[in-house]
Amino acid sequence: MTYFLTPAKSNAKTAKTSEQVESVILHLAPSDLSGRDVCPFASSGCRSSCLNTAGRGTMETVQSARIRKTNLLFDNKTEFWRLLVDDLARLEKRAKKKGLSAVARLNGTSDLPWERMREPNSGLTVFEMFPAVTFYDYTKIPNRRNLPDNYHLTFSLSEDNETLAKIELADGVNVAVVFDSEDYPSHFMGHPVIDGSQSDLRYLDPIGCIVALCAKGKAKKDTSGFVRKAA
């Protein structure tokens, strides 16, 4: 068990592809739960529907650990990065041993611009430090362009950013949409819809599509408009 990065098999969605890739997720305390905001563009609907408490997230020990990690990022960047880099190095080693690709999602329950964040001592981004690792995330932060070749982003629709989502789609960025059922429409916002629940490996999705996700947990009771009607 790693200290910072959760192995794919511990997450219901990423476990579906655990035989295809060696992957991990970094879980921080979402929004401003830790006292530091790591989701600057989160809407009220997103906050209330967050999957932070899904699965093992219901455990107090897990929540405490996520808060500690988040505060460590702000209070002691050197130690945070040391632990992160150590875990990513172990990820690469495991992947090589199994003959699999190494994949990491650093915003499992956060939305940080990792392309702008640098390891304190080397001044390198995580993408420069681990060029053989494929990184991907969902984001509500608009206009993130000129990304590293090994970093893929999918924009996330909420109840208040549809205009931004349309701009992202026009620029070739896929948009994830949470629907109230798995009876997904064939098209949404003028783009073809694919089922995003079968795999979390968003970097493999075709360009120019809507990634349909089904509401789970708290999102099933959403009334803000964050969750869209499938039909």
C-alpha positions as a Markdown table, in Angstrom:
| # | Residue | x | y | z |
|---|---|---|---|---|
| 1 | Met | 0.0 | 0.0 | 0.0 |
| 2 | Thr | 1.4 | 3.3 | -1.0 |
| 3 | Tyr | 1.3 | 6.4 | 1.2 |
| 4 | Phe | 0.0 | 9.0 | -1.2 |
| 5 | Leu | -1.2 | 7.2 | -4.3 |
| 6 | Thr | -4.2 | 4.9 | -4.3 |
| 7 | Pro | -3.7 | 1.7 | -6.4 |
| 8 | Ala | -6.3 | 1.2 | -9.2 |
| 9 | Lys | -7.7 | -1.9 | -7.6 |
| 10 | Ser | -8.8 | 0.1 | -4.6 |
| 11 | Asn | -11.1 | 2.3 | -6.8 |
| 12 | Ala | -14.3 | 0.8 | -8.3 |
| 13 | Lys | -13.9 | 2.5 | -11.6 |
| 14 | Thr | -10.2 | 2.3 | -12.2 |
| 15 | Ala | -10.3 | -1.3 | -11.1 |
| 16 | Lys | -12.0 | -2.1 | -14.4 |
| 17 | Thr | -8.8 | -1.5 | -16.2 |
| 18 | Ser | -6.3 | -2.7 | -13.6 |
| 19 | Glu | -5.3 | -5.6 | -15.8 |
| 20 | Gln | -4.6 | -3.3 | -18.8 |
| 21 | Val | -2.5 | -0.6 | -17.1 |
| 22 | Glu | -0.8 | -0.1 | -13.8 |
| 23 | Ser | -2.5 | 3.0 | -12.5 |
| 24 | Val | -2.8 | 5.1 | -9.3 |
| 25 | Ile | -4.9 | 8.1 | -8.1 |
| 26 | Leu | -4.0 | 10.9 | -5.8 |
| 27 | His | -6.9 | 11.8 | -3.4 |
| 28 | Leu | -6.8 | 15.2 | -1.6 |
| 29 | Ala | -9.5 | 16.8 | 0.4 |
| 30 | Pro | -11.8 | 18.4 | -2.2 |
| 31 | Ser | -12.8 | 22.0 | -2.5 |
| 32 | Asp | -12.0 | 23.8 | 0.8 |
| 33 | Leu | -12.6 | 20.9 | 3.1 |
| 34 | Ser | -9.0 | 21.1 | 4.5 |
| 35 | Gly | -9.2 | 24.9 | 4.8 |
| 36 | Arg | -7.3 | 25.2 | 1.5 |
| 37 | Asp | -9.2 | 25.4 | -1.8 |
| 38 | Val | -8.0 | 22.8 | -4.3 |
| 39 | Cys | -11.0 | 23.1 | -6.6 |
| 40 | Pro | -11.1 | 26.8 | -7.5 |
| 41 | Phe | -13.8 | 26.4 | -10.2 |
| 42 | Ala | -16.1 | 24.0 | -8.4 |
| 43 | Ser | -19.7 | 24.9 | -8.6 |
| 44 | Ser | -22.2 | 24.5 | -5.7 |
| 45 | Gly | -23.6 | 21.5 | -7.5 |
| 46 | Cys | -20.2 | 19.9 | -7.9 |
| 47 | Arg | -19.4 | 20.4 | -4.2 |
| 48 | Ser | -22.6 | 18.9 | -3.0 |
| 49 | Ser | -22.3 | 15.9 | -5.4 |
| 50 | Cys | -18.6 | 15.2 | -4.9 |
| 51 | Leu | -17.6 | 11.5 | -4.8 |
| 52 | Asn | -15.2 | 12.3 | -1.9 |
| 53 | Thr | -17.2 | 10.1 | 0.4 |
| 54 | Ala | -17.8 | 7.3 | -2.0 |
| 55 | Gly | -16.4 | 3.8 | -1.2 |
| 56 | Arg | -13.6 | 4.0 | 1.3 |
| 57 | Gly | -14.1 | 7.7 | 1.5 |
| 58 | Thr | -16.8 | 7.1 | 4.1 |
| 59 | Met | -14.1 | 6.1 | 6.6 |
| 60 | Glu | -12.9 | 8.8 | 9.0 |
| 61 | Thr | -9.3 | 7.7 | 8.7 |
| 62 | Val | -9.4 | 8.1 | 4.9 |
| 63 | Gln | -10.9 | 11.6 | 5.2 |
| 64 | Ser | -8.2 | 12.6 | 7.8 |
| 65 | Ala | -5.5 | 11.3 | 5.6 |
| 66 | Arg | -6.8 | 13.3 | 2.6 |
| 67 | Ile | -6.8 | 16.5 | 4.8 |
| 68 | Arg | -3.3 | 15.8 | 6.0 |
| 69 | Lys | -2.0 | 15.3 | 2.5 |
| 70 | Thr | -3.7 | 18.5 | 1.3 |
| 71 | Asn | -2.2 | 20.6 | 4.1 |
| 72 | Leu | 1.2 | 19.0 | 3.5 |
| 73 | Leu | 1.1 | 20.3 | 0.0 |
| 74 | Phe | 0.7 | 23.8 | 1.2 |
| 75 | Asp | 2.8 | 23.7 | 4.4 |
| 76 | Asn | 5.7 | 21.5 | 3.4 |
| 77 | Lys | 6.0 | 21.2 | -0.4 |
| 78 | Thr | 9.4 | 19.6 | -0.2 |
| 79 | Glu | 8.1 | 16.6 | 1.8 |
| 80 | Phe | 4.9 | 16.4 | -0.2 |
| 81 | Trp | 6.8 | 16.2 | -3.4 |
| 82 | Arg | 9.3 | 13.7 | -1.9 |
| 83 | Leu | 6.4 | 11.3 | -1.1 |
| 84 | Leu | 4.7 | 11.9 | -4.4 |
| 85 | Val | 7.9 | 11.2 | -6.4 |
| 86 | Asp | 8.7 | 8.1 | -4.4 |
| 87 | Asp | 5.3 | 6.7 | -5.1 |
| 88 | Leu | 5.5 | 7.5 | -8.8 |
| 89 | Ala | 8.9 | 5.9 | -9.0 |
| 90 | Arg | 7.4 | 2.7 | -7.5 |
| 91 | Leu | 4.5 | 2.9 | -9.9 |
| 92 | Glu | 7.0 | 2.9 | -12.8 |
| 93 | Lys | 8.8 | 0.0 | -11.3 |
| 94 | Arg | 5.6 | -2.1 | -10.9 |
| 95 | Ala | 4.5 | -1.3 | -14.4 |
| 96 | Lys | 7.8 | -2.3 | -15.9 |
| 97 | Lys | 7.8 | -5.6 | -14.0 |
| 98 | Lys | 4.3 | -6.4 | -15.2 |
| 99 | Gly | 4.9 | -5.2 | -18.8 |
| 100 | Leu | 2.1 | -2.6 | -18.5 |
| 101 | Ser | 1.9 | 1.2 | -19.1 |
| 102 | Ala | 2.2 | 3.4 | -16.0 |
| 103 | Val | -0.8 | 5.7 | -15.6 |
| 104 | Ala | -1.6 | 8.3 | -12.9 |
| 105 | Arg | -4.5 | 10.6 | -12.1 |
| 106 | Leu | -3.4 | 13.3 | -9.7 |
| 107 | Asn | -6.7 | 15.1 | -9.3 |
| 108 | Gly | -8.9 | 12.2 | -8.0 |
| 109 | Thr | -10.7 | 14.6 | -5.6 |
| 110 | Ser | -9.1 | 17.9 | -6.5 |
| 111 | Asp | -8.6 | 20.2 | -9.5 |
| 112 | Leu | -5.1 | 21.6 | -9.4 |
| 113 | Pro | -3.2 | 22.8 | -12.5 |
| 114 | Trp | -0.3 | 20.3 | -12.2 |
| 115 | Glu | 1.3 | 21.7 | -15.4 |
| 116 | Arg | 2.1 | 24.8 | -13.4 |
| 117 | Met | 3.3 | 23.1 | -10.2 |
| 118 | Arg | 7.1 | 22.3 | -9.8 |
| 119 | Glu | 9.1 | 20.2 | -7.5 |
| 120 | Pro | 10.9 | 22.6 | -5.1 |
| 121 | Asn | 14.4 | 21.4 | -5.6 |
| 122 | Ser | 14.7 | 20.5 | -9.3 |
| 123 | Gly | 12.1 | 23.0 | -10.6 |
| 124 | Leu | 10.7 | 20.3 | -12.8 |
| 125 | Thr | 7.0 | 19.4 | -13.3 |
| 126 | Val | 5.9 | 15.9 | -12.5 |
| 127 | Phe | 5.5 | 15.4 | -16.3 |
| 128 | Glu | 9.1 | 16.2 | -16.9 |
| 129 | Met | 10.2 | 14.0 | -14.1 |
| 130 | Phe | 8.2 | 11.0 | -15.3 |
| 131 | Pro | 8.0 | 11.3 | -19.1 |
| 132 | Ala | 7.1 | 7.6 | -19.4 |
| 133 | Val | 4.0 | 7.9 | -17.2 |
| 134 | Thr | 0.7 | 8.9 | -18.8 |
| 135 | Phe | -1.2 | 11.4 | -16.6 |
| 136 | Tyr | -4.8 | 12.4 | -17.0 |
| 137 | Asp | -7.5 | 14.3 | -15.1 |
| 138 | Tyr | -10.9 | 15.8 | -15.2 |
| 139 | Thr | -11.0 | 19.6 | -14.8 |
| 140 | Lys | -13.3 | 22.6 | -14.6 |
| 141 | Ile | -10.4 | 25.0 | -15.0 |
| 142 | Pro | -10.9 | 26.5 | -18.5 |
| 143 | Asn | -8.4 | 27.2 | -21.2 |
| 144 | Arg | -5.6 | 24.9 | -20.1 |
| 145 | Arg | -3.6 | 24.7 | -23.3 |
| 146 | Asn | -0.1 | 23.7 | -24.4 |
| 147 | Leu | -0.1 | 20.8 | -22.1 |
| 148 | Pro | 2.8 | 18.3 | -21.8 |
| 149 | Asp | 2.5 | 15.4 | -24.2 |
| 150 | Asn | 1.9 | 12.9 | -21.4 |
| 151 | Tyr | -1.0 | 14.9 | -19.8 |
| 152 | His | -4.6 | 14.6 | -21.0 |
| 153 | Leu | -7.5 | 16.6 | -19.7 |
| 154 | Thr | -11.3 | 16.2 | -20.0 |
| 155 | Phe | -13.3 | 19.3 | -19.2 |
| 156 | Ser | -16.2 | 18.7 | -16.7 |
| 157 | Leu | -19.6 | 20.3 | -17.2 |
| 158 | Ser | -21.4 | 21.8 | -14.2 |
| 159 | Glu | -24.6 | 23.7 | -13.8 |
| 160 | Asp | -22.9 | 27.1 | -14.4 |
| 161 | Asn | -20.1 | 26.6 | -17.0 |
| 162 | Glu | -21.9 | 25.5 | -20.2 |
| 163 | Thr | -20.6 | 28.5 | -22.2 |
| 164 | Leu | -17.0 | 27.5 | -21.2 |
| 165 | Ala | -17.8 | 23.8 | -22.0 |
| 166 | Lys | -18.8 | 24.8 | -25.5 |
| 167 | Ile | -15.6 | 26.7 | -26.0 |
| 168 | Glu | -13.6 | 23.7 | -24.9 |
| 169 | Leu | -15.5 | 21.4 | -27.3 |
| 170 | Ala | -14.9 | 23.8 | -30.1 |
| 171 | Asp | -11.1 | 23.6 | -29.3 |
| 172 | Gly | -11.2 | 19.8 | -29.4 |
| 173 | Val | -11.4 | 19.1 | -25.7 |
| 174 | Asn | -13.8 | 16.4 | -24.6 |
| 175 | Val | -16.4 | 17.3 | -22.0 |
| 176 | Ala | -17.6 | 14.9 | -19.2 |
| 177 | Val | -21.3 | 15.2 | -18.3 |
| 178 | Val | -23.1 | 13.5 | -15.4 |
| 179 | Phe | -26.5 | 12.2 | -16.3 |
| 180 | Asp | -29.3 | 11.0 | -14.1 |
| 181 | Ser | -29.5 | 7.6 | -15.7 |
| 182 | Glu | -27.5 | 5.3 | -18.0 |
| 183 | Asp | -30.0 | 5.8 | -20.8 |
| 184 | Tyr | -27.6 | 8.2 | -22.4 |
| 185 | Pro | -28.6 | 10.3 | -25.4 |
| 186 | Ser | -26.7 | 9.7 | -28.7 |
| 187 | His | -25.8 | 13.3 | -28.9 |
| 188 | Phe | -25.5 | 16.2 | -26.4 |
| 189 | Met | -24.5 | 19.8 | -27.0 |
| 190 | Gly | -24.2 | 18.9 | -30.7 |
| 191 | His | -21.6 | 16.2 | -30.1 |
| 192 | Pro | -21.6 | 12.4 | -30.0 |
| 193 | Val | -21.9 | 10.8 | -26.6 |
| 194 | Ile | -19.7 | 7.9 | -25.4 |
| 195 | Asp | -20.2 | 5.8 | -22.3 |
| 196 | Gly | -17.5 | 6.9 | -19.8 |
| 197 | Ser | -18.4 | 4.4 | -17.2 |
| 198 | Gln | -16.7 | 1.4 | -18.9 |
| 199 | Ser | -13.2 | 2.9 | -18.3 |
| 200 | Asp | -11.6 | 5.8 | -16.6 |
| 201 | Leu | -8.8 | 6.0 | -19.1 |
| 202 | Arg | -10.0 | 9.2 | -20.7 |
| 203 | Tyr | -6.8 | 9.7 | -22.8 |
| 204 | Leu | -8.0 | 6.8 | -25.0 |
| 205 | Asp | -11.4 | 8.5 | -25.9 |
| 206 | Pro | -12.0 | 9.8 | -29.4 |
| 207 | Ile | -11.6 | 13.6 | -29.9 |
| 208 | Gly | -14.7 | 15.8 | -30.0 |
| 209 | Cys | -17.1 | 13.8 | -27.8 |
| 210 | Ile | -19.2 | 14.0 | -24.7 |
| 211 | Val | -18.2 | 11.6 | -22.0 |
| 212 | Ala | -21.3 | 10.4 | -20.3 |
| 213 | Leu | -21.1 | 9.5 | -16.6 |
| 214 | Cys | -24.0 | 8.3 | -14.4 |
| 215 | Ala | -24.9 | 10.1 | -11.2 |
| 216 | Lys | -23.8 | 8.2 | -8.1 |
| 217 | Gly | -24.0 | 8.7 | -4.3 |
| 218 | Lys | -25.0 | 12.3 | -3.4 |
| 219 | Ala | -25.3 | 13.2 | -7.1 |
| 220 | Lys | -28.5 | 11.1 | -7.3 |
| 221 | Lys | -30.2 | 13.8 | -5.2 |
| 222 | Asp | -28.9 | 16.8 | -7.1 |
| 223 | Thr | -31.3 | 19.6 | -7.8 |
| 224 | Ser | -28.8 | 22.3 | -8.9 |
| 225 | Gly | -28.6 | 21.3 | -12.5 |
| 226 | Phe | -25.2 | 19.8 | -12.2 |
| 227 | Val | -26.7 | 16.4 | -13.1 |
| 228 | Arg | -28.3 | 16.5 | -16.5 |
| 229 | Lys | -31.4 | 14.5 | -17.6 |
| 230 | Ala | -30.6 | 11.7 | -19.9 |
| 231 | Ala | -33.9 | 11.8 | -21.6 |
